Amino acid sequence: MNGWVGTLLRVNLTNSSIQVEELSGTVTNQFLGGRGLASKILYDEVDAQVDPLSPENKIIFMTGPLTGTGVIGGASYVVVTKSPLSGSIACSTAEGYFGPELKCAGFDGIVIEGQATEPVYLSIEDDQVELLSASHLWGKSTRRTEEIIRTEKENLWIAKETSVASIGPAGEQLAKIASIINDRHRVAARAGVGAVMGSKNLKAIAVRGTQPVMVADGALFVDVVARAWEKFKSTPVIPQTLNNIGTPFLVDVINKSGVLPVRNFQTGIMQDVEKISGEYMAETILKANKGCFACPIACVQMTEVEDPALQGEGEGPEYRTIALIGAACGIGDIAAVAKISYLCDEMGIDTLSFGSAVACAMELTEKKIISKKQTGMTLTFGNAEAVIELIEHVANREGFGDLLAEGGYHLAAHYGHPEFFIGVKKQGSPAFDPRGIQGLGLEYATSNSGVSHALGYLVTHKILGIRGEIDPLTTEGKAPLVKQFQDGSAVFDSAGLCRLLLLGVWIDDLIPLLETVTGKSYSEEHLLSLGERIWNLERLFNIEAGFSGTDDTLPRRMLEEPMPEGPAQGQVCKLHEMLPEYYTIRGWSDQGVPTEEKRASLGLA
């Protein structure tokens, strides 16, 4: 098989068995790879009603046919499981080197099942696969875990080339906002995927591969990749902006658009935002930029804070972290935001879910619903010192941190005020306020894997000026646009491409890449139909897990509280105007359930 390796690795932690399975060409034709293939495996093999932290749940690491080929952005892999945070299907993506190394080791993906009796880690060196004790790694940070695993390799070159994906103390303690960190800084976050790994006593996966990923037409492939790069460079924000300051370039843009999630989404504009802007980050703490595997975009920003009180070094922070830690928590200090980001990565905590939960706690404090007696600290907006202290408490489930580790929804519900949790399906909202981008509200409400802007990328319209002029404050035409972007993003995730590519290329640009790599023929209609099949399969899993159309909603703040200032002043999200049309376009019932006809047309009957 070209593009695909053709094999899956199945690891049962209960009985320590390791099996290599052949990957069916039929399933790759229907689901491509990555997110599609992993979701298919989860749907077929896991009862949707299962306890996400039980041995019966599975966690699946999967690459796509373009992962590791040298395609621009072709460093992506996905982690799919049932989420302990939301109870829905979880799909988290990450880049770096882990996905390409897995492909080069001879595997398209890994299916992890069961539960080890003691901490273990999975070691993969080409066809040498073994489970090793991780007792000496338990309790260690993700950075230290990676360092120790590397030092245990006898060959220094193999150690250098090994990519490690691990959990920190947060995942070990089953914090429902725990993430998985690979290559020190790349993050598979959201939905509590790190907690599922921790529930299985799986500390890490270390992989190194030496085999090439075969493509069908090597000569044409080089030309097609070059053309895709030229197309990507032609967009307004690329490559200079991403290369120079990375995703933090968005801070000023989103603030001017009036949709920054300031003080737990109470407003969309932050005063003195320049102190956490990408430009200010570049002037003060930025040291270098780098790229993921074979990617010329090089949007990863390496930073260092020299202030003794906040000293540290690492990657980022990315825009999403600046928005949810900085703006949402009222912290106007890029050095403090960076320090929080470094610590969250080391402890294996999702910065978005953490920021959402902390911002909720801050508003509960502001409204005098909770006090220092409950939190153990002065948890007011802007108090970076308190937030830094909370990280270790969350990672170790100590005191108030134990409650925060459950996520913002559980925190707000615990104190009887769920209205102050800003999220959907128990997952904290991403870094854009949908009151100023109407279609984004529909995207949030209908997201399968908790709430995520990255599953549709509708923010590229108008706000970034990339995909044509469209009024973000109207609801007209948004339902078909959301469906198109949701289906398209499913294709990108399944192909093995970084979602940032959606800023510059679309399905028609993906076709020649897939064809030269796999040797198969594709059309835009075929690929979007494939994306629709994946989206509906995920929806069916969620329905079987107990979700319904009533869960396709937004926080009361988005629906009833008008934006107080800025370009979106006076706006609420008019979800009720878009949702019925969306269901109709999807071929779903008025309760959001795929009809028998729709299921049959997609081969899901």
C-alpha positions in Angstrom: 0.0 0.0 0.0 1.3 3.5 -0.9 0.7 6.2 1.8 -0.6 3.6 4.2 1.8 1.1 5.7 -0.9 -1.5 5.8 -0.6 -2.6 9.5 -2.0 -1.7 12.9 -0.5 -2.5 16.2 -2.9 -3.9 18.9 -1.7 -3.8 22.5 -3.7 -5.4 25.2 -2.4 -4.1 28.5 -4.4 -6.6 30.6 -2.6 -9.7 29.3 0.5 -7.8 27.9 -0.2 -9.2 24.4 1.0 -7.4 21.3 -0.4 -8.2 17.9 0.2 -6.9 14.4 -3.0 -6.7 12.2 -3.4 -6.1 8.5 -5.2 -2.9 7.6 -8.1 -3.4 5.3 -8.2 -1.6 2.0 -12.0 -1.5 2.2 -11.9 0.5 5.4 -9.3 3.0 4.1 -11.5 3.6 1.1 -14.4 4.4 3.4 -12.6 6.3 6.2 -9.2 7.2 4.7 -7.1 6.9 7.9 -6.4 9.1 11.0 -9.6 10.4 12.6 -11.9 8.4 10.3 -10.2 5.1 10.8 -9.8 5.6 14.5 -13.4 6.6 15.0 -14.5 3.5 13.0 -12.5 1.3 15.3 -13.9 2.9 18.4 -17.5 2.7 17.1 -17.1 -1.0 16.2 -15.3 -2.1 19.3 -16.3 0.0 22.2 -19.8 0.1 23.8 -20.7 3.8 23.7 -22.1 3.5 27.3 -18.8 2.3 28.7 -17.1 4.2 31.6 -14.4 6.2 29.8 -11.9 5.4 32.6 -12.6 1.6 32.7 -10.4 -1.1 31.0 -13.2 -1.6 28.5 -12.6 1.8 26.9 -9.9 1.9 24.2 -7.5 4.7 23.2 -6.4 4.8 19.6 -3.4 6.6 18.1 -3.7 6.9 14.3 -1.9 8.4 11.4 -3.2 9.3 7.9 -1.9 8.4 4.5 -0.1 11.7 4.2 1.6 11.5 7.6 5.3 11.2 7.3 5.5 11.6 3.5 7.1 15.0 3.5 3.9 16.8 2.5 3.6 20.3 4.0 1.9 19.9 7.3 2.0 16.1 7.1 3.1 15.5 10.7 -0.3 14.9 12.2 -1.7 12.1 14.2 -4.9 11.7 16.2 -5.9 10.3 19.5 -9.5 8.9 19.6 -11.3 7.5 22.7 -14.4 8.0 24.7 -14.0 11.2 26.6 -14.1 11.2 30.4 -14.7 14.9 30.4 -17.8 15.0 28.1 -18.8 11.4 27.7 -18.8 11.9 23.9 -16.3 10.6 21.3 -13.0 12.4 21.7 -10.7 13.3 18.8 -7.5 15.1 19.7 -4.8 16.0 17.1 -1.1 16.7 17.5 1.9 17.2 15.3 5.7 17.1 15.9 7.5 13.8 15.1 5.5 11.1 16.8 3.1 10.4 13.9 5.9 10.2 11.2 8.1 8.0 13.5 5.1 5.6 14.0 4.6 5.4 10.2 8.4 4.9 9.6 8.3 2.1 12.3 5.8 0.2 10.1 2.5 1.0 11.7 -0.5 3.2 10.6 -1.8 3.2 14.2 -1.9 1.7 17.6 -5.0 0.4 19.4 -4.6 0.3 23.2 -7.0 -1.8 25.2 -7.3 -3.2 28.7 -5.4 -2.0 31.8 -2.0 -2.8 33.1 -1.7 -3.8 36.7 1.4 -1.6 37.1 2.8 1.4 35.2 4.2 0.5 31.8 5.4 2.2 28.7 5.3 1.0 25.1 8.6 0.9 23.3 8.6 0.6 19.5 11.8 0.4 17.4 10.7 -0.7 13.9 9.4 -4.2 14.4 10.8 -4.5 18.0 7.8 -3.8 20.2 7.7 -4.4 23.9 6.0 -3.3 27.1 8.5 -2.1 29.7 8.1 -1.1 33.3 7.3 2.6 33.9 7.4 2.5 37.7 10.4 4.7 37.8 8.6 7.2 35.5 5.4 7.4 37.5 5.0 10.8 39.1 7.5 12.4 36.7 6.8 15.4 34.4 6.4 14.8 30.7 9.7 16.5 30.1 11.5 14.4 32.6 9.8 11.2 31.4 11.1 11.9 27.9 14.6 12.6 29.1 14.7 9.3 31.1 13.4 7.2 28.3 16.0 8.6 25.9 18.9 8.0 28.4 17.8 4.4 28.7 18.6 3.8 25.0 22.0 2.3 24.5 22.5 3.9 21.1 22.7 7.7 21.3 21.5 8.1 17.8 18.5 6.0 18.4 17.8 8.0 21.6 18.0 11.3 19.6 15.6 10.0 16.9 13.0 8.5 19.4 9.8 10.4 19.7 7.9 10.1 23.1 4.3 10.7 23.8 3.6 10.7 27.5 1.3 11.9 30.3 2.2 13.9 33.3 1.0 13.7 36.9 -2.4 15.1 35.8 -3.0 12.0 33.6 -1.8 9.7 36.3 -4.3 11.2 38.7 -7.1 10.9 36.2 -7.7 14.6 35.9 -10.4 15.0 33.3 -8.5 18.0 31.7 -5.3 16.0 31.3 -3.4 16.0 27.9 -0.8 13.9 26.2 2.5 15.6 25.3 4.9 14.4 22.6 8.3 15.8 21.6 8.4 17.9 24.8 5.9 20.5 23.6 3.4 19.2 21.1 0.0 18.6 22.7 -2.9 16.2 22.1 -5.3 18.1 24.3 -9.0 18.5 25.0 -11.5 15.9 26.2 -9.3 14.4 28.9 -7.4 12.0 26.6 -4.5 12.0 29.1 -6.8 10.6 31.8 -7.7 7.7 29.6 -4.1 6.9 29.1 -3.5 7.2 32.9 -6.5 4.9 33.7 -4.7 2.2 31.7 -1.4 2.7 33.7 0.2 3.6 30.4 2.8 6.3 31.1 4.3 6.7 27.6 4.8 5.5 24.1 8.3 5.8 22.7 8.7 5.2 19.0 11.5 5.3 16.4 11.3 4.1 12.8 13.7 3.8 10.0 11.5 2.6 7.1 10.5 5.1 4.3 6.8 5.9 3.7 6.2 4.8 0.1 4.4 7.0 -2.4 2.9 6.0 -5.7 4.6 8.6 -7.9 7.7 10.1 -6.4 8.6 12.5 -9.2 5.1 13.9 -9.5 4.8 14.0 -5.7 7.7 16.5 -5.4 6.1 18.8 -8.0 2.6 18.6 -6.3 4.1 19.3 -2.9 5.9 22.4 -4.3 2.7 23.7 -5.9 0.8 23.2 -2.6 3.4 25.2 -0.8 3.2 28.0 -3.3 -0.6 28.0 -2.9 -0.3 28.1 0.9 2.1 31.0 0.8 -0.2 33.1 -1.2 -2.7 33.5 1.6 -2.7 36.9 3.5 -1.3 35.7 6.8 1.2 33.2 5.5 4.0 32.5 5.6 5.6 35.6 7.1 3.1 36.0 10.0 3.0 32.4 11.1 6.8 32.1 10.6 7.6 35.2 12.5 5.3 35.0 15.5 3.2 31.9 15.0 -0.5 31.7 16.0 -0.2 34.5 18.6 -0.6 36.9 15.6 -4.3 36.3 16.2 -4.4 38.0 19.5 -4.6 41.6 18.2 -6.8 40.5 15.2 -9.4 38.8 17.3 -9.4 41.6 19.9 -10.1 44.1 17.2 -12.9 41.9 15.9 -14.4 42.0 19.4 -14.5 38.2 20.0 -11.6 37.7 22.4 -12.9 35.6 25.5 -12.1 38.3 28.1 -12.8 37.6 31.7 -14.7 34.4 31.2 -16.3 35.7 28.0 -18.0 38.7 29.8 -16.8 40.9 27.0 -14.9 40.5 23.7 -12.3 43.3 24.0 -9.3 43.4 26.3 -7.7 46.7 27.3 -3.9 46.7 27.1 -4.1 43.6 24.9 -0.7 44.5 23.4 0.9 43.1 26.6 0.0 39.6 25.6 0.1 40.1 21.8 2.2 38.0 19.4 4.2 41.1 18.5 5.0 41.8 22.1 5.9 38.2 22.7 8.3 38.4 19.7 9.9 41.5 21.2 10.3 40.1 24.7 10.5 36.3 25.1 10.8 34.8 21.6 14.1 33.0 21.0 13.7 30.9 17.9 11.1 29.3 15.6 11.0 25.7 14.4 8.8 23.4 12.4 7.3 19.9 12.8 8.4 17.0 10.7 9.3 18.2 7.1 7.1 21.3 7.5 8.5 24.6 6.1 5.8 26.8 7.9 7.9 26.6 11.1 5.1 28.2 13.2 6.4 26.7 16.5 7.7 29.6 18.6 10.4 28.7 21.2 10.4 31.2 24.1 12.3 31.8 27.3 11.3 33.9 30.3 14.3 35.2 32.2 12.5 37.0 35.0 13.6 35.0 38.1 10.0 34.9 39.5 8.7 33.4 36.3 11.8 31.8 34.8 11.3 29.0 32.3 11.6 28.0 28.7 9.5 26.0 26.2 7.2 26.3 23.3 4.7 29.1 22.8 2.3 30.0 24.2 0.0 29.5 21.2 -2.9 31.9 20.6 -5.4 29.5 22.2 -3.4 29.4 25.4 -2.9 33.2 25.4 -6.7 33.7 24.9 -7.8 31.2 27.6 -5.1 31.8 30.2 -4.4 35.5 29.4 -7.6 37.1 28.2 -10.2 34.7 29.9 -8.4 34.9 33.2 -7.6 38.6 32.9 -3.8 38.1 33.0 -2.1 40.8 31.0 1.5 39.6 31.3 2.9 37.5 28.4 5.7 36.2 30.7 3.2 34.9 33.2 1.1 33.3 30.5 4.2 31.6 29.1 5.2 30.3 32.5 1.7 28.8 33.0 1.9 27.2 29.6 5.3 25.7 30.4 4.0 24.2 33.6 0.8 22.9 32.1 2.8 21.0 29.5 5.1 19.5 32.1 2.2 18.4 34.2 0.2 17.2 31.2 -2.7 19.7 31.6 -4.8 21.0 28.7 -4.3 24.8 28.8 -7.7 25.5 27.2 -9.7 23.3 29.7 -7.6 24.6 32.6 -8.0 28.2 31.6 -11.7 27.7 31.1 -12.1 26.2 34.6 -10.0 28.8 36.2 -11.8 31.7 34.5 -15.1 30.1 35.7 -13.7 30.0 39.3 -12.6 33.6 39.0 -16.1 34.7 38.0 -17.7 32.7 40.7 -15.3 34.6 43.1 -16.2 37.9 41.5 -19.9 37.2 42.0 -19.2 36.2 45.6 -20.5 32.7 45.1 -17.2 31.2 46.3 -14.5 32.7 48.5 -10.9 32.3 49.6 -12.2 29.8 52.2 -13.2 27.4 49.4 -10.3 28.0 47.0 -7.5 28.5 49.5 -6.2 31.5 47.7 -7.4 34.9 46.3 -8.6 33.7 42.9 -9.5 37.0 41.3 -9.1 38.0 37.6 -5.5 38.9 36.9 -3.9 37.0 39.7 -1.3 35.0 37.8 0.5 33.9 41.0 -2.6 32.1 42.1 -3.0 30.4 38.8 0.6 29.2 38.8 0.0 27.7 42.3 -3.1 26.0 41.1 -1.3 24.0 38.4 0.4 21.6 40.8 -2.8 21.3 42.9 -4.8 20.3 39.8 -2.0 17.8 38.7 -2.0 16.2 42.1 -5.7 16.6 42.8 -5.0 18.6 46.0 -7.6 20.8 47.7 -9.5 23.1 45.3 -7.4 21.6 42.5 -9.2 18.4 42.9 -12.4 20.1 41.8 -10.8 22.0 39.0 -9.3 18.7 37.7 -12.9 17.7 36.9 -13.3 20.6 34.5 -15.2 23.9 34.5 -18.6 22.3 34.1 -18.3 20.2 37.2 -16.9 23.2 39.1 -19.8 25.5 38.2 -22.4 22.7 38.8 -20.8 21.9 42.2 -21.6 25.4 43.4 -25.0 25.5 41.8 -24.3 27.9 39.0 -23.7 26.1 35.8 -24.5 29.3 33.9 -21.0 30.5 34.6 -19.3 27.6 32.8 -18.7 28.7 29.2 -18.6 25.6 27.2 -20.6 22.9 25.3 -21.1 19.3 26.2 -19.1 19.8 29.4 -16.0 21.0 27.6 -14.7 24.5 27.9 -15.3 26.9 25.0 -12.4 27.6 22.5 -10.8 31.0 22.2 -13.4 32.9 20.1 -16.7 34.3 21.3 -19.4 33.1 18.9 -21.6 36.2 19.5 -19.5 37.9 17.0 -19.2 35.0 14.6 -22.7 33.5 14.2 -21.6 30.4 12.2 -19.1 29.6 14.9 -21.9 29.3 17.4 -23.5 26.6 15.3 -20.2 24.9 14.9 -19.7 24.9 18.7 -23.1 23.6 19.4 -23.0 20.7 17.0 -19.3 19.6 17.5 -19.0 15.9 18.1 -15.8 15.9 20.2 -16.8 18.4 22.9 -16.6 22.0 21.6 -13.8 22.9 19.3 -13.3 25.6 16.7 -10.7 23.4 15.1 -13.3 20.9 13.9 -14.6 23.5 11.4 -12.3 26.5 11.3 -15.0 28.9 10.4 -13.0 31.7 11.9 -11.0 31.8 8.6 -14.0 33.6 7.0 -14.1 37.4 7.3 -12.1 37.6 10.6 -8.9 36.6 8.8 -10.0 37.6 5.3 -8.9 34.2 3.8 -12.0 32.7 2.2 -13.9 35.6 0.8 -16.2 38.2 2.2 -18.9 37.0 4.5 -20.8 38.9 7.2 -20.0 37.2 10.6 -23.0 38.8 12.3 -25.7 37.3 10.0 -27.0 33.8 10.2 -27.9 33.5 6.5 -25.9 30.8 4.7 -24.1 29.7 7.8 -25.7 26.2 8.1 -24.3 24.9 4.8 -21.0 26.6 5.4 -20.6 24.9 8.8 -21.5 21.5 7.4 -18.9 22.0 4.6 -16.2 23.0 7.0 -17.0 20.2 9.4 -16.9 17.5 6.7 -13.7 19.1 5.2 -11.9 19.2 8.5 -12.7 15.5 9.0 -11.0 14.8 5.7 -7.9 16.8 6.7 -7.7 15.0 10.1 -8.1 11.6 8.3 -5.4 12.4 5.7 -2.9 13.2 8.4 -2.6 16.9 7.8 -2.1 19.7 10.4 -5.3 21.8 10.7 -3.4 25.0 10.2 -3.4 24.1 6.5 -7.0 24.9 6.4 -5.8 28.6 6.6 -4.5 28.2 3.1 -5.7 25.1 1.2 -8.9 23.2 0.7 -10.1 19.9 -0.5 -9.3 20.6 -4.2 -5.7 21.2 -3.2 -5.7 18.0 -1.2 -6.7 15.8 -4.2 -3.4 15.8 -6.1 -1.5 15.2 -2.9 -3.6 12.1 -2.0 -3.5 10.8 -5.6 0.3 11.0 -6.0 0.8 9.4 -2.6 -1.8 6.6 -2.7 -2.1 6.0 -6.5 -5.9 6.2 -6.1 -8.3 8.6 -7.8 -10.3 11.2 -5.7 -12.7 14.0 -6.4 -13.9 16.8 -4.1 -17.4 15.3 -4.0 -15.9 11.9 -3.0 -13.7 13.3 -0.2 -16.5 15.5 1.2 -18.8 12.5 1.2 -16.1 10.6 3.1 -15.9 13.5 5.6 -19.7 13.4 6.0 -19.5 9.6 6.7 -17.0 10.2 9.5 -19.0 13.1 10.9 -22.2 11.0 11.0 -20.4 8.0 12.5 -19.2 10.1 15.3 -22.7 11.5 15.8 -24.1 8.0 16.0 -21.5 7.1 18.7 -22.6 10.1 20.7 -26.3 9.2 20.3 -25.6 5.7 21.6 -23.7 7.3 24.5 -26.9 9.2 25.5 -26.6 12.5 23.7 -29.5 14.1 21.8 -30.4 17.3 20.0 -31.0 19.0 23.3 -27.2 18.9 23.9 -26.7 20.9 20.7 -26.8 24.2 22.5 -24.6 27.0 23.9 -24.1 28.6 27.3 -26.8 31.0 28.4 -24.3 33.9 28.1 -24.0 33.3 24.4 -27.7 33.0 23.8 -29.1 35.6 26.1 -26.5 38.1 27.2 -25.7 40.7 24.4 -22.1 41.5 23.8 -21.5 44.7 25.8 -19.0 46.4 23.4 -17.0 46.4 20.2 -18.0 45.4 16.7 -20.4 42.7 18.0 -22.0 45.0 20.6 -25.6 44.0 21.2 -25.3 40.6 19.6 -26.3 37.3 21.0 -25.8 34.0 19.1 -28.9 33.2 17.1 -28.5 29.5 17.3 -32.3 28.9 16.9 -32.2 30.4 13.4 -29.4 28.1 12.2 -29.9 24.7 13.9 -33.1 23.5 12.2 -31.6 24.3 8.7 -28.4 22.5 9.7 -30.3 19.4 10.7 -32.2 19.5 7.4 -29.0 19.9 5.4 -27.4 17.1 7.3 -30.3 14.7 6.6 -31.1 14.4 10.3 -34.4 14.4 12.2 -35.5 17.5 14.0 -33.9 15.9 17.1 -30.5 15.7 15.4 -30.5 12.0 14.7 -29.3 10.8 11.3 -32.2 9.3 9.4 -32.2 5.7 8.1 -32.0 7.2 4.6 -28.9 9.3 5.4 -27.2 6.3 7.2 -27.9 4.1 4.2 -26.6 6.6 1.7 -23.3 6.8 3.7 -22.9 3.1 4.2 -23.6 3.3 7.9 -26.9 1.4 8.0 
